[in-house]
Structure formats: C-alpha cells, structure tokens
Amino acid sequence: MGSETLVVASKVKSYIKSRGGMNTSAKAIDMLSSKVKELCDTAINNAKSSRRKTVMDKDF
C-alpha cells in the first residue's frame, strides 16, 4: 500500500485546531495514517483468526 494516506487531513487539522488551538504538520498526518494502518492490519489478522471475512469492531 505504500504511503497512501488513510485519514482526511483537513478533518484532523480542523479537530486539532478546534480542540487545542494548534496547527498540524504534514508529518503528523503521515504518522497518524501509519498508526491507522497498524490498527487495521491487527484487525484484519484478528478477523482471519476467527475465520471471518468481515472486520468487526471487536477485531480492533
């Protein structure tokens, strides 16, 4: 998948600005997307372990 961004940068930046009054760097968005990928990979593995083809909330 490479460096594909899995989060909506404008939404994340808006949230951080409204909650903390701070700006958000592009590298922060990249890191957040990386963490989302890790969570998704774990959820995929958990679903596979349960012999399901659907990732569910409990897999996270």
Helices and strands as residue ranges (DSSP letters): H 9-20, H 26-49, G 57-59
